Amino acid sequence: MNAVLKQFFETIHLVPSDLLEYPVISYFQYRNNGYLEDFEPTKELIQQYLPYQQKDPRLFFTLGSKGEKDIIWKDSVGRGLFREAIGSAYSPYRPKSEAIFSNSKFDPLKQLVVHRYKKKRKVNDSKTAFLFIHGYAESHFIFHEQFYFRLIYNQFKSDIFALELPYHHHRVPYDSPFSGAYFLNGNPIRMLEAFSQSIIEIQFLVNYLKEKYDRVILFGGSLGGHLVAVSSQLVSDIDCIAALASPFLFGLSTKTKIVPIANRYILKHKAEGFASSYKILFSTNLKYFDPYTTNENTTIIGGLYDRIVPFYLVSKLARMLERPLYRYPGGHLTLLPYFRPLLKQIDSSFSS
């Protein structure tokens, strides 16, 4: 039977992971193609953002004054293997223009929100922190906690932290059709600001964790992988960085069409002579970061059969950054069967 199935998949040029990848892509295209209210950027507002793409894109993601350092943790709750606590801190992020948040519905939550998972034990003596950055449109960490976080703990014996990205989880505007809708599928200025907020908050958390742990591992998947890859250009003293399926962005949107509203904005602005609105997004595209200042402990990860972030883009990014590439024989959404050996590979390079 296995031989028959293998021959069937090869005949129609499919791999088993496609049975999940293609339906999810179709679902994203359908769900993300609805109505999403947003502000219309003016030519004057666009001009305020162009200088950042004309200089080093790193300037857009610079962490300003450290300000408040403390995270306030709510009482932890026992959940399976872990005790989970939800922490909040005043976000160090400041938009480049307050005009884009004149309507409060577009104002991202000023409180940084992060989940902490500690093993249920009497003595909390872990010396390693694992900071996990989730992907686009994820709305909770229940699946991660039951599978990925367990494997992470078994490999590293670490405390695990998971950041809620802007417009996701508890940070969604009241009329958001789904978690993440306002992050990646709208006009370019707000999208760029969402990237800026995420990366600045990641830097804040890295600094926070470095003060409390001997070692810090930063790991991101999909959208989180891209944010982590960008962070590899900004954070020099972190012990290990792993970016899974990091695209170049913004070729990603046109290749998979999972963010059709964003594409329509760009095409509409181009037709109206606002072609420069596309250049605003250059700061999110790693090919414009040259010359690179990549953290030397960075590993790029890609699935050979990824239908959302094509493997050739991930491979090209690894060559561009001159960092090792870990490949696994799965797709964008089928990492779990290969996650244990991936963690062992990260641990091996991390310990060497």
C-alpha contacts under 8 A as a table, 3 or more apart, distances in Angstrom:
res1	aa1	res2	aa2	distance
1	M	4	V	5.05
1	M	5	L	6.25
2	N	5	L	5.13
2	N	6	K	6.07
3	A	6	K	5.04
3	A	7	Q	6.12
4	V	7	Q	5.15
4	V	8	F	6.15
5	L	8	F	4.96
5	L	9	F	6.21
6	K	9	F	5.27
6	K	10	E	6.17
7	Q	10	E	5.12
7	Q	11	T	6.04
8	F	11	T	5.15
8	F	12	I	6.54
9	F	12	I	5.45
9	F	13	H	5.88
9	F	14	L	4.79
9	F	15	V	5.74
9	F	16	P	7.36
10	E	13	H	4.86
10	E	14	L	6.03
10	E	15	V	7.24
11	T	14	L	7.71
14	L	18	D	6.19
15	V	18	D	5.52
15	V	19	L	7.68
15	V	305	Y	7.47
16	P	19	L	5.76
16	P	20	L	7.94
17	S	20	L	5.63
17	S	21	E	6.18
17	S	305	Y	7.30
17	S	330	G	6.14
17	S	331	G	5.54
17	S	333	L	7.70
17	S	334	T	6.37
18	D	21	E	4.63
18	D	22	Y	5.62
18	D	305	Y	7.83
18	D	307	R	7.66
18	D	331	G	7.33
19	L	22	Y	6.29
19	L	23	P	6.99
20	L	23	P	5.78
20	L	24	V	6.28
20	L	333	L	7.27
21	E	24	V	5.34
21	E	25	I	6.20
21	E	306	D	7.77
21	E	307	R	6.36
21	E	308	I	7.64
21	E	331	G	7.04
21	E	332	H	7.11
21	E	333	L	6.62
22	Y	25	I	5.10
22	Y	26	S	6.22
22	Y	307	R	7.46
23	P	26	S	5.11
23	P	27	Y	6.10
24	V	27	Y	4.94
24	V	28	F	6.11
25	I	28	F	5.12
25	I	29	Q	6.18
25	I	256	T	7.48
25	I	258	I	6.71
25	I	308	I	7.31
26	S	29	Q	5.11
26	S	30	Y	6.23
27	Y	30	Y	5.15
27	Y	31	R	5.99
28	F	31	R	5.13
28	F	32	N	5.69
28	F	258	I	5.51
28	F	259	V	7.93
29	Q	32	N	5.42
29	Q	33	N	6.04
29	Q	257	K	6.43
29	Q	258	I	4.85
29	Q	259	V	7.01
29	Q	260	P	7.09
30	Y	33	N	5.44
30	Y	34	G	7.46
31	R	34	G	6.31
32	N	181	A	7.48
32	N	185	N	7.30
32	N	258	I	6.76
32	N	259	V	6.06
32	N	260	P	6.65
32	N	261	I	7.23
33	N	259	V	7.42
33	N	260	P	5.80
33	N	261	I	6.24
36	L	177	P	7.95
36	L	186	G	7.54
36	L	261	I	7.95
38	D	106	F	7.91
38	D	186	G	6.89
38	D	187	N	7.22
39	F	100	I	7.50
39	F	187	N	7.68
40	E	187	N	7.45
41	P	45	L	6.15
41	P	46	I	6.62
41	P	100	I	7.91
41	P	187	N	7.52
41	P	189	I	7.34
42	T	45	L	5.18
42	T	46	I	6.22
43	K	46	I	5.04
43	K	47	Q	6.20
43	K	274	F	7.06
44	E	47	Q	5.19
44	E	48	Q	6.74
45	L	48	Q	5.30
45	L	49	Y	7.14
46	I	49	Y	5.50
46	I	50	L	6.62
46	I	189	I	7.52
46	I	276	S	7.49
46	I	277	S	6.25
46	I	280	I	7.52
47	Q	50	L	5.33
47	Q	51	P	7.69
48	Q	51	P	7.01
49	Y	52	Y	6.01
49	Y	53	Q	7.68
49	Y	96	K	7.92
49	Y	189	I	7.94
49	Y	280	I	6.20
50	L	53	Q	5.58
50	L	54	Q	6.62
50	L	276	S	7.62
50	L	279	K	7.01
50	L	280	I	5.85
51	P	54	Q	5.04
51	P	55	K	6.43
52	Y	55	K	5.39
52	Y	56	D	6.82
52	Y	57	P	5.85
52	Y	59	L	6.81
52	Y	60	F	6.23
52	Y	280	I	7.86
52	Y	283	S	7.10
53	Q	56	D	6.85
53	Q	57	P	5.76
53	Q	279	K	6.76
53	Q	280	I	6.48
53	Q	281	L	7.90
53	Q	282	F	5.74
53	Q	283	S	5.75
54	Q	57	P	7.90
55	K	59	L	7.75
56	D	59	L	5.93
56	D	288	Y	7.86
56	D	289	F	6.59
57	P	60	F	5.72
57	P	61	F	7.59
57	P	282	F	7.55
57	P	283	S	4.74
57	P	284	T	7.81
57	P	288	Y	7.06
57	P	289	F	6.17
58	R	61	F	5.47
58	R	62	T	6.56
58	R	233	Q	7.63
58	R	234	L	7.17
58	R	283	S	7.50
58	R	289	F	7.25
59	L	62	T	5.45
60	F	196	S	6.95
60	F	283	S	7.18
61	F	196	S	5.52
61	F	199	I	6.56
61	F	200	I	6.15
62	T	200	I	6.98
62	T	234	L	7.99
63	L	66	K	7.53
63	L	92	P	7.49
63	L	93	Y	7.75
63	L	200	I	5.59
63	L	203	Q	7.08
63	L	204	F	7.68
64	G	92	P	7.30
65	S	92	P	7.76
66	K	69	K	6.90
66	K	92	P	7.00
66	K	204	F	7.75
67	G	92	P	7.09
68	E	89	A	7.61
68	E	90	Y	6.84
68	E	92	P	7.99
69	K	89	A	7.76
69	K	208	Y	6.85
70	D	89	A	6.59
70	D	208	Y	7.95
71	I	87	G	5.85
71	I	88	S	5.42
71	I	89	A	4.82
72	I	87	G	5.25
72	I	88	S	5.37
72	I	89	A	6.34
73	W	76	S	7.88
73	W	85	A	6.30
73	W	86	I	5.78
73	W	87	G	4.14
73	W	88	S	6.65
74	K	85	A	5.86
74	K	86	I	5.66
74	K	87	G	6.12
75	D	85	A	6.12
75	D	86	I	7.87
76	S	83	R	5.86
76	S	84	E	5.12
76	S	85	A	4.14
76	S	86	I	7.37
77	V	83	R	5.31
77	V	84	E	5.25
77	V	85	A	6.41
78	G	81	L	7.84
78	G	82	F	6.04
78	G	83	R	4.28
78	G	84	E	6.27
78	G	120	K	7.59
79	R	82	F	5.34
79	R	83	R	5.64
79	R	84	E	6.54
80	G	83	R	7.72
80	G	146	Q	7.91
81	L	119	K	6.10
81	L	120	K	6.32
81	L	150	R	7.51
82	F	117	Y	5.64
82	F	118	K	5.27
82	F	119	K	4.53
82	F	120	K	5.28
83	R	116	R	7.99
83	R	117	Y	5.64
83	R	118	K	5.29
83	R	119	K	6.21
83	R	120	K	5.83
84	E	115	H	6.81
84	E	116	R	5.55
84	E	117	Y	4.70
84	E	118	K	6.63
85	A	115	H	5.78
85	A	116	R	5.19
85	A	117	Y	6.74
86	I	113	V	7.07
86	I	114	V	5.86
86	I	115	H	4.51
86	I	116	R	6.25
87	G	113	V	5.82
87	G	114	V	5.25
87	G	115	H	6.11
87	G	116	R	7.42
88	S	111	Q	5.97
88	S	112	L	5.33
88	S	113	V	4.67
88	S	114	V	6.37
89	A	111	Q	5.47
89	A	112	L	5.12
89	A	113	V	6.89
90	Y	110	K	6.16
90	Y	111	Q	4.76
90	Y	112	L	5.91
91	S	110	K	5.50
91	S	111	Q	5.32
91	S	112	L	4.97
91	S	201	E	6.67
92	P	200	I	7.04
92	P	201	E	6.78
92	P	204	F	7.37
93	Y	196	S	7.59
93	Y	197	Q	5.29
93	Y	200	I	6.12
93	Y	201	E	6.90
94	R	197	Q	7.57
95	P	98	E	6.11
95	P	193	E	6.51
95	P	197	Q	7.92
96	K	193	E	7.86
97	S	100	I	6.26
98	E	101	F	5.56
98	E	102	S	6.79
99	A	102	S	5.27
100	I	103	N	7.72
100	I	106	F	7.66
100	I	189	I	7.86
100	I	190	R	7.12
101	F	104	S	6.09
101	F	105	K	7.74
101	F	106	F	5.41
101	F	107	D	5.11
102	S	106	F	7.78
102	S	107	D	7.87
103	N	106	F	5.90
103	N	107	D	7.08
104	S	107	D	5.00
105	K	108	P	7.99
105	K	173	P	5.77
105	K	174	Y	7.31
106	F	173	P	7.04
108	P	166	P	6.31
108	P	167	Y	6.61
108	P	171	R	7.04
108	P	172	V	7.88
108	P	173	P	7.67
109	L	112	L	7.37
109	L	166	P	7.14
109	L	167	Y	7.84
109	L	171	R	5.70
112	L	164	E	7.64
112	L	201	E	7.18
113	V	163	L	6.27
113	V	164	E	5.62
114	V	161	F	6.65
114	V	162	A	5.54
114	V	163	L	4.39
114	V	164	E	5.82
115	H	161	F	5.50
115	H	162	A	5.06
115	H	163	L	6.42
115	H	164	E	7.82
116	R	159	D	7.28
116	R	160	I	5.76
116	R	161	F	4.53
116	R	162	A	6.57
117	Y	159	D	5.95
117	Y	160	I	5.01
117	Y	161	F	6.28
118	K	124	N	7.66
118	K	158	S	7.86
118	K	159	D	5.10
118	K	160	I	6.65
119	K	124	N	7.95
119	K	159	D	7.23
121	R	124	N	6.76
126	S	129	A	7.65
126	S	157	K	6.78
126	S	158	S	5.67
126	S	159	D	6.34
126	S	213	Y	7.78
127	K	158	S	6.96
127	K	213	Y	5.07
127	K	214	D	5.31
127	K	215	R	6.47
128	T	156	F	7.36
128	T	157	K	7.36
128	T	158	S	4.81
128	T	159	D	6.44
128	T	213	Y	5.67
128	T	214	D	6.06
128	T	215	R	4.75
128	T	216	V	5.77
128	T	217	I	7.64
129	A	158	S	5.32
129	A	159	D	4.99
129	A	160	I	5.84
129	A	161	F	7.21
129	A	209	L	6.91
129	A	213	Y	6.34
129	A	215	R	6.33
129	A	216	V	4.83
129	A	217	I	6.25
130	F	158	S	6.24
130	F	159	D	6.21
130	F	160	I	4.74
130	F	161	F	6.04
130	F	216	V	5.91
130	F	217	I	4.75
130	F	218	L	6.11
130	F	219	F	7.40
131	L	160	I	6.03
131	L	161	F	4.74
131	L	162	A	5.83
131	L	163	L	7.58
131	L	206	V	7.97
131	L	216	V	7.32
131	L	217	I	6.04
131	L	218	L	4.88
131	L	219	F	6.15
132	F	160	I	7.30
132	F	161	F	6.01
132	F	162	A	4.72
132	F	163	L	6.68
132	F	218	L	6.29
132	F	219	F	5.05
132	F	220	G	5.74
133	I	162	A	6.06
133	I	163	L	5.85
133	I	164	E	7.73
133	I	165	L	7.77
133	I	218	L	7.85
133	I	219	F	6.20
133	I	220	G	4.45
133	I	221	G	6.69
133	I	224	G	4.79
133	I	225	G	7.29
133	I	228	V	7.61
134	H	138	E	6.99
134	H	162	A	7.52
134	H	163	L	7.45
134	H	164	E	7.61
134	H	165	L	7.59
134	H	220	G	6.03
134	H	221	G	5.89
134	H	222	S	7.46
134	H	223	L	7.10
134	H	224	G	4.99
134	H	225	G	7.95
135	G	138	E	6.07
135	G	220	G	7.52
135	G	221	G	5.63
135	G	222	S	5.03
135	G	223	L	4.63
135	G	224	G	4.93
135	G	225	G	7.55
136	Y	180	G	6.12
136	Y	184	L	7.73
136	Y	222	S	7.07
136	Y	223	L	5.44
136	Y	224	G	7.47
137	A	168	H	6.77
137	A	178	F	7.06
137	A	179	S	4.98
137	A	180	G	4.43
137	A	181	A	6.85
138	E	168	H	6.94
138	E	169	H	7.23
138	E	179	S	6.29
138	E	180	G	7.13
139	S	168	H	6.17
139	S	169	H	4.61
139	S	179	S	5.50
139	S	180	G	7.97
140	H	143	F	7.81
140	H	169	H	6.09
141	F	144	H	5.10
141	F	145	E	5.88
142	I	145	E	5.11
142	I	146	Q	6.31
143	F	146	Q	5.28
143	F	147	F	6.24
143	F	148	Y	7.64
144	H	147	F	5.37
144	H	148	Y	4.82
144	H	149	F	5.71
145	E	148	Y	6.15
145	E	149	F	4.84
145	E	150	R	6.53
146	Q	149	F	6.61
146	Q	150	R	6.31
147	F	150	R	5.44
147	F	151	L	6.48
147	F	336	L	7.87
148	Y	151	L	5.26
148	Y	152	I	6.16
148	Y	336	L	7.29
148	Y	339	F	7.60
149	F	152	I	4.87
149	F	153	Y	6.08
149	F	160	I	7.30
150	R	153	Y	5.19
150	R	154	N	6.17
151	L	154	N	5.07
151	L	155	Q	6.24
151	L	339	F	7.80
151	L	340	R	6.48
152	I	155	Q	5.30
152	I	156	F	6.07
152	I	157	K	7.50
152	I	158	S	7.51
152	I	343	L	7.10
153	Y	156	F	5.30
153	Y	157	K	4.59
153	Y	158	S	5.46
153	Y	159	D	7.32
153	Y	160	I	7.66
154	N	157	K	5.70
155	Q	343	L	6.82
155	Q	344	K	7.00
155	Q	347	D	7.64
156	F	347	D	7.50
163	L	202	I	7.88
164	E	168	H	6.25
164	E	169	H	6.27
164	E	170	H	7.63
164	E	171	R	7.54
165	L	168	H	5.52
165	L	169	H	7.68
165	L	171	R	7.70
165	L	198	S	6.05
166	P	171	R	5.93
166	P	172	V	7.40
166	P	180	G	7.59
166	P	183	F	6.93
166	P	194	A	6.35
166	P	197	Q	7.20
166	P	198	S	6.59
167	Y	170	H	7.85
167	Y	171	R	4.88
167	Y	172	V	4.22
167	Y	173	P	6.69
167	Y	179	S	6.53
167	Y	180	G	5.07
167	Y	181	A	7.14
167	Y	182	Y	5.93
167	Y	183	F	5.86
168	H	171	R	5.17
168	H	172	V	5.23
168	H	179	S	4.65
168	H	180	G	4.69
168	H	183	F	7.99
169	H	172	V	6.32
169	H	179	S	5.94
169	H	180	G	7.87
172	V	176	S	6.17
172	V	179	S	6.20
172	V	180	G	7.09
172	V	182	Y	7.90
173	P	176	S	5.35
176	S	179	S	6.93
176	S	180	G	7.95
176	S	181	A	6.26
176	S	182	Y	7.03
177	P	181	A	6.58
178	F	181	A	5.60
180	G	183	F	5.22
180	G	184	L	7.04
181	A	184	L	6.52
181	A	185	N	6.04
182	Y	185	N	6.03
182	Y	186	G	6.46
182	Y	191	M	7.68
183	F	186	G	7.38
183	F	190	R	7.57
183	F	191	M	5.63
183	F	194	A	5.88
184	L	191	M	5.71
184	L	259	V	6.85
184	L	262	A	7.39
185	N	191	M	7.42
185	N	259	V	5.07
185	N	260	P	7.08
185	N	261	I	5.63
185	N	262	A	4.86
186	G	190	R	7.17
186	G	191	M	6.59
186	G	261	I	5.77
186	G	262	A	4.61
186	G	265	Y	7.15
187	N	190	R	5.93
187	N	191	M	6.39
187	N	262	A	5.84
187	N	265	Y	5.91
187	N	266	I	7.69
188	P	191	M	5.05
188	P	192	L	6.04
188	P	262	A	7.15
188	P	265	Y	7.74
188	P	266	I	7.62
188	P	277	S	6.61
188	P	278	Y	7.03
188	P	280	I	6.72
188	P	281	L	6.48
189	I	192	L	5.16
189	I	193	E	6.23
189	I	277	S	7.90
189	I	280	I	6.97
189	I	281	L	7.91
190	R	193	E	5.01
190	R	194	A	6.18
191	M	194	A	5.06
191	M	195	F	6.43
192	L	195	F	5.07
192	L	196	S	6.20
192	L	280	I	7.39
192	L	281	L	6.26
192	L	283	S	7.78
192	L	284	T	7.20
193	E	196	S	4.86
193	E	197	Q	6.09
194	A	197	Q	5.16
194	A	198	S	6.19
195	F	198	S	5.16
195	F	199	I	6.18
195	F	227	L	7.46
195	F	284	T	7.32
196	S	199	I	5.36
196	S	200	I	6.06
197	Q	200	I	5.28
197	Q	201	E	6.08
198	S	201	E	5.20
198	S	202	I	6.15
198	S	227	L	7.39
199	I	202	I	4.96
199	I	203	Q	6.27
199	I	227	L	6.29
199	I	228	V	7.91
199	I	230	V	7.74
199	I	231	S	6.48
200	I	203	Q	5.13
200	I	204	F	6.26
201	E	204	F	4.87
201	E	205	L	6.20
202	I	205	L	5.14
202	I	206	V	6.15
202	I	231	S	7.71
203	Q	206	V	5.09
203	Q	207	N	6.24
203	Q	231	S	7.51
203	Q	235	V	7.11
204	F	207	N	5.30
204	F	208	Y	6.20
205	L	208	Y	4.86
205	L	209	L	6.03
206	V	209	L	5.18
206	V	210	K	6.01
206	V	216	V	7.45
206	V	238	I	7.48
207	N	210	K	5.16
207	N	211	E	6.56
208	Y	211	E	5.57
208	Y	212	K	6.99
209	L	212	K	5.20
209	L	213	Y	5.88
209	L	216	V	6.91
210	K	213	Y	5.44
210	K	214	D	6.79
210	K	215	R	7.05
210	K	216	V	6.58
210	K	238	I	7.88
213	Y	216	V	6.85
215	R	238	I	7.68
215	R	239	D	5.96
216	V	238	I	6.11
216	V	239	D	5.54
216	V	240	C	6.70
217	I	238	I	7.11
217	I	239	D	6.04
217	I	240	C	4.74
217	I	241	I	5.94
217	I	242	A	7.91
218	L	228	V	7.15
218	L	238	I	7.82
218	L	240	C	6.18
218	L	241	I	4.75
218	L	242	A	6.28
219	F	224	G	7.87
219	F	225	G	7.06
219	F	228	V	6.75
219	F	241	I	5.91
219	F	242	A	4.78
219	F	243	A	5.99
219	F	244	L	7.71
220	G	223	L	7.54
220	G	224	G	4.28
220	G	225	G	3.95
220	G	226	H	7.35
220	G	227	L	7.27
220	G	228	V	5.70
220	G	242	A	6.59
220	G	243	A	5.28
220	G	244	L	5.98
221	G	224	G	4.70
221	G	225	G	4.09
221	G	226	H	7.51
221	G	243	A	6.31
221	G	244	L	4.55
221	G	245	A	6.29
221	G	246	S	7.35
222	S	225	G	4.81
222	S	226	H	6.45
222	S	244	L	6.03
222	S	245	A	5.18
222	S	246	S	5.84
222	S	247	P	7.80
222	S	309	V	7.87
222	S	332	H	7.71
223	L	226	H	5.17
223	L	227	L	6.38
223	L	246	S	6.95
224	G	227	L	5.02
224	G	228	V	6.09
224	G	243	A	7.69
224	G	244	L	7.92
224	G	246	S	7.89
225	G	228	V	5.02
225	G	229	A	6.09
225	G	242	A	7.55
225	G	243	A	4.27
225	G	244	L	4.80
225	G	245	A	6.06
225	G	246	S	4.85
226	H	229	A	4.96
226	H	230	V	6.22
226	H	243	A	6.67
226	H	244	L	7.72
226	H	245	A	7.45
226	H	246	S	4.31
226	H	247	P	6.20
226	H	248	F	7.75
227	L	230	V	5.18
227	L	231	S	6.11
228	V	231	S	4.79
228	V	232	S	6.22
228	V	241	I	7.24
228	V	242	A	7.30
228	V	243	A	5.74
229	A	232	S	5.08
229	A	233	Q	7.22
229	A	241	I	8.00
229	A	242	A	7.81
229	A	243	A	5.64
229	A	246	S	6.80
230	V	233	Q	5.53
230	V	234	L	7.12
230	V	284	T	7.71
230	V	286	L	6.77
231	S	234	L	5.00
231	S	235	V	5.97
232	S	235	V	5.67
232	S	236	S	7.38
232	S	241	I	6.98
232	S	293	T	7.76
232	S	294	T	5.26
232	S	295	N	5.14
232	S	298	T	6.87
233	Q	236	S	7.66
233	Q	292	Y	6.81
233	Q	293	T	5.14
233	Q	294	T	4.69
233	Q	295	N	6.36
234	L	293	T	7.55
234	L	294	T	7.74
234	L	295	N	7.92
235	V	238	I	6.42
235	V	295	N	6.74
236	S	294	T	7.85
236	S	295	N	5.37
237	D	295	N	7.77
238	I	241	I	7.34
238	I	295	N	7.75
238	I	297	N	7.84
239	D	297	N	6.44
239	D	350	F	7.29
240	C	297	N	5.00
240	C	298	T	6.10
240	C	350	F	6.17
241	I	295	N	7.78
241	I	297	N	6.01
241	I	298	T	4.52
241	I	299	T	6.23
242	A	298	T	5.75
242	A	299	T	4.84
242	A	300	I	5.97
242	A	301	I	7.12
242	A	346	I	7.73
243	A	246	S	6.09
243	A	298	T	7.66
243	A	299	T	6.41
243	A	300	I	5.06
243	A	301	I	5.91
244	L	300	I	6.20
244	L	301	I	4.51
244	L	302	G	5.90
245	A	300	I	7.64
245	A	301	I	5.89
245	A	302	G	4.88
245	A	303	G	7.11
245	A	309	V	6.10
245	A	311	F	7.70
245	A	314	V	6.12
245	A	332	H	7.18
246	S	300	I	7.69
246	S	301	I	7.81
246	S	302	G	7.84
246	S	309	V	7.30
246	S	314	V	6.14
247	P	250	F	7.97
247	P	252	L	6.44
247	P	309	V	5.97
247	P	313	L	6.24
247	P	314	V	6.25
247	P	317	L	7.82
248	F	251	G	6.63
248	F	252	L	6.95
248	F	284	T	7.91
248	F	285	N	5.26
248	F	286	L	5.93
248	F	287	K	7.04
248	F	313	L	6.99
248	F	317	L	7.37
249	L	252	L	5.24
249	L	253	S	7.28
249	L	284	T	6.53
249	L	285	N	5.27
249	L	286	L	7.88
250	F	253	S	5.83
250	F	254	T	7.46
250	F	281	L	7.34
250	F	284	T	7.76
250	F	285	N	6.70
251	G	254	T	5.52
251	G	255	K	6.31
252	L	255	K	5.23
252	L	256	T	6.26
252	L	257	K	7.80
252	L	308	I	7.79
252	L	309	V	6.72
253	S	256	T	5.61
253	S	257	K	5.09
253	S	258	I	6.13
253	S	259	V	5.80
253	S	260	P	7.50
253	S	263	N	7.10
254	T	257	K	5.22
254	T	263	N	7.10
256	T	307	R	7.87
256	T	308	I	6.01
257	K	260	P	5.55
257	K	263	N	7.94
259	V	262	A	5.66
259	V	263	N	6.68
260	P	263	N	5.01
260	P	264	R	6.20
261	I	264	R	5.04
261	I	265	Y	6.28
262	A	265	Y	5.15
262	A	266	I	6.41
263	N	266	I	5.20
263	N	267	L	6.21
264	R	267	L	5.10
264	R	268	K	5.84
265	Y	268	K	5.09
265	Y	269	H	6.06
266	I	269	H	5.25
266	I	270	K	6.13
266	I	275	A	7.45
266	I	277	S	6.85
266	I	278	Y	6.09
267	L	270	K	5.04
267	L	271	A	6.21
268	K	271	A	5.16
268	K	272	E	6.29
269	H	272	E	4.98
269	H	273	G	6.12
269	H	274	F	4.42
269	H	275	A	5.88
269	H	277	S	6.89
270	K	273	G	5.10
270	K	274	F	4.95
270	K	275	A	4.16
270	K	276	S	7.78
270	K	277	S	7.87
271	A	274	F	7.22
271	A	275	A	7.63
272	E	275	A	7.83
274	F	277	S	5.73
275	A	278	Y	5.96
275	A	279	K	7.55
276	S	279	K	5.06
276	S	280	I	6.82
277	S	280	I	5.32
277	S	281	L	7.59
278	Y	281	L	5.72
278	Y	282	F	7.48
279	K	282	F	5.22
280	I	283	S	6.81
281	L	284	T	5.55
281	L	285	N	7.04
282	F	285	N	5.17
282	F	288	Y	6.72
283	S	286	L	7.53
283	S	288	Y	7.13
285	N	288	Y	6.01
285	N	289	F	7.64
286	L	289	F	5.30
286	L	290	D	7.86
287	K	290	D	6.42
287	K	320	M	7.82
289	F	292	Y	5.90
292	Y	321	L	6.67
294	T	298	T	7.33
294	T	321	L	6.65
295	N	298	T	5.79
296	E	323	R	7.62
297	N	350	F	7.41
298	T	323	R	6.46
298	T	324	P	7.64
299	T	323	R	6.07
299	T	324	P	5.41
299	T	325	L	6.14
299	T	326	Y	7.18
299	T	346	I	7.77
300	I	314	V	7.31
300	I	317	L	7.91
300	I	318	A	5.94
300	I	323	R	6.83
300	I	324	P	6.24
300	I	325	L	4.84
300	I	326	Y	6.22
301	I	314	V	7.24
301	I	325	L	5.65
301	I	326	Y	4.73
301	I	327	R	5.83
301	I	328	Y	7.99
302	G	306	D	7.55
302	G	311	F	5.91
302	G	314	V	5.89
302	G	315	S	7.43
302	G	325	L	7.46
302	G	326	Y	6.47
302	G	327	R	5.05
302	G	328	Y	6.60
303	G	306	D	5.13
303	G	311	F	6.11
303	G	327	R	5.68
303	G	328	Y	5.07
303	G	329	P	5.92
303	G	330	G	5.08
303	G	331	G	5.05
303	G	332	H	6.24
303	G	335	L	7.75
304	L	310	P	7.94
304	L	311	F	5.49
304	L	327	R	6.48
304	L	328	Y	6.15
304	L	329	P	5.29
304	L	330	G	5.89
304	L	331	G	6.56
305	Y	310	P	7.50
305	Y	311	F	6.94
305	Y	329	P	6.70
305	Y	330	G	5.38
305	Y	331	G	4.59
305	Y	332	H	7.45
306	D	309	V	5.75
306	D	310	P	5.40
306	D	311	F	6.09
306	D	330	G	6.80
306	D	331	G	3.93
306	D	332	H	4.61
306	D	333	L	7.91
307	R	310	P	5.70
307	R	331	G	6.67
307	R	332	H	6.65
308	I	332	H	6.37
309	V	313	L	7.09
309	V	314	V	7.49
309	V	332	H	7.09
310	P	313	L	5.64
310	P	314	V	6.94
311	F	314	V	5.09
311	F	315	S	6.08
312	Y	315	S	4.97
312	Y	316	K	5.97
313	L	316	K	5.00
313	L	317	L	6.14
314	V	317	L	5.07
314	V	318	A	6.35
315	S	318	A	5.18
315	S	319	R	6.41
315	S	325	L	6.87
316	K	319	R	5.17
316	K	320	M	6.03
317	L	320	M	4.92
317	L	321	L	6.11
318	A	321	L	5.27
318	A	322	E	5.70
318	A	323	R	5.20
318	A	324	P	6.36
318	A	325	L	5.88
319	R	322	E	4.78
319	R	323	R	6.56
320	M	323	R	7.92
326	Y	342	L	7.73
328	Y	335	L	7.94
328	Y	338	Y	6.71
330	G	334	T	5.73
330	G	335	L	6.43
330	G	338	Y	7.93
331	G	334	T	5.17
331	G	335	L	6.81
332	H	335	L	6.80
334	T	337	P	6.94
335	L	338	Y	5.48
335	L	339	F	5.86
336	L	339	F	4.98
336	L	340	R	7.83
337	P	340	R	7.41
338	Y	341	P	5.90
338	Y	342	L	6.30
339	F	342	L	4.96
339	F	343	L	6.15
340	R	343	L	5.21
340	R	344	K	6.37
341	P	344	K	4.95
341	P	345	Q	6.16
342	L	345	Q	5.06
342	L	346	I	6.26
343	L	346	I	4.99
343	L	347	D	5.99
344	K	347	D	4.97
344	K	348	S	6.01
345	Q	348	S	5.05
345	Q	349	S	6.37
346	I	349	S	5.32
346	I	350	F	5.77
347	D	350	F	4.76
347	D	351	S	5.92
348	S	351	S	5.32
348	S	352	S	6.25
349	S	352	S	5.24
